[in-house]
Amino acid sequence: MEKEKLDSETMAHRLIYFAAERTLMAWIRSALGLMALGFVIDRFGLVLRMAMPHAAVDVYPKALSFWAGTIMVVLGALMAVAAAVRYWRFSVSYHREGATGPRHGIMLGVAFTVLIAALGFLIAFFLTVTTD
């Protein structure tokens, strides 16, 4: 009976930890979606300028689409940073309680999320320095 209780508690702790990992993945997908949409919005302004070379859009080299797209890319990168921080805080407190074994490392999820954020900031930098 005691072993069954221990196994069910261990399983419950693992399920909570895996739910946190799934939440991290959802935040990462949302951040990537924001960054991709921001990049598309920025490039849409370029398409408009190429499609209508004599339109009023050509007067403003950095149109509304540029700023909206760049802001969305930066927001996506900030969302990835927030996800990494939230996941790290949860995982550290969860590990301190002893609810997970030593084989459950927290740095892999945090490292990939920070890498995605860094790439998002790099894309935002690329968008601001390239001339259309």
N, C-alpha and C positions, 0 to 999 in steps of 0.2 A: 504494500500500500504506500509506504514511504517513497519507494523508488518511482512509482507512478506519479506521485505528487511532484517529486523533483523533476521528472521528465516533462510534465505539463508546465511547470514553472519555467524551465529552461526553454521550452518551445515558445511560450508566451513572450519571454524576453527576446528571443530571436525574431519573432514576428514583429515586435515593436521596432527593433533595430532595422529590419528589412523594410518596414513601412517608412522609416526615416530616409532610407536609401532611395526608395521609390519617389518620395517627395523631392529629394534632391534632383533626381532625374527629370521630374516634371518641371522644376524651376529651370534646369539647364535647357530643356526643350523650349520653354517659353522665352528664355534669353536668346537662344539661337534664332528663334522665329522673329523676335523683335529686330535683331541685328540684320537678318536677311531681308526683312521687309524694309528696313531703313536703307539698306544698300540699293534695293530695287527702286524705292522712291527717289533716291538721289540720282540714279542713272536715268530715271524716267524724264527728269528735267533735261538731261542731255539729249535724249531721243526727241523731245519736243523741239529743242533748239535746232536739231539737225533736220527734222521734218518740216519746220516752218522757219527757214532762215531769215525771212524778212519780217517776221512778226515782232510784236512788242516784247516778247520774251527775250529776244537777243539784246535788249538794252541793259538788262541786269545779268551780269555774268554769274553771279551767285544767287540764283533764284530761290523761291520759297521751297522748292523741292530739295535743294541742297541742304538748307538748314533743317527742314523736317526730317530728312533722311539721316543726317549726321546726328541729330538729337536722338533719334530712335536707336541708332547703333550704340551711342554712348549709354542710353538707358538700358539696353540689353546687356552691355558689359557690366554696368552697375548692378543689374539684377543677378548676374552670375556671381559677382563679389558678395552680394547679400546672401545668396544661397550658400556659398562656401562658408561664410561666417556662421550662419544659422546651423548648418550641418555640423560644423566643427564644435560649436558650443554644446549642441545636443550630444554628440558622440563622446566628447570628453567627460561630460557629466554622467553619461550612461556607463562609460568604462570605469569611472571612479566608484560607482555603485557596485561594480563587479558583476554586472548583468550580462556581460559578454565575455567570451574567452579571449585569450591573447592573440588568437589568429585573425580576429576581426580588426584589421587596420583601418584607421580613419584617414590617413594621409592620401591614399590613392584617390578617393572621391574629391577631396579638397584640392589636390594638385591638378586634377583634370579640370575642375571648375575654374580655378585660378588661371590655368592655361587658356581656357575659352575666353575668360574676361580679358586677358592680355591680348589675345588675337582680336577681340572686339575693339579694344582701344587702338590697336594697330590699324584696323580697318578705318576707324574714325579719323586717325591721323592721315591715312592715305587719301581719304575723301577730302580732307581740308587742304592738302598740299597739291593735289593734282588739279591742273587747269583744264577746263572743258573746252 
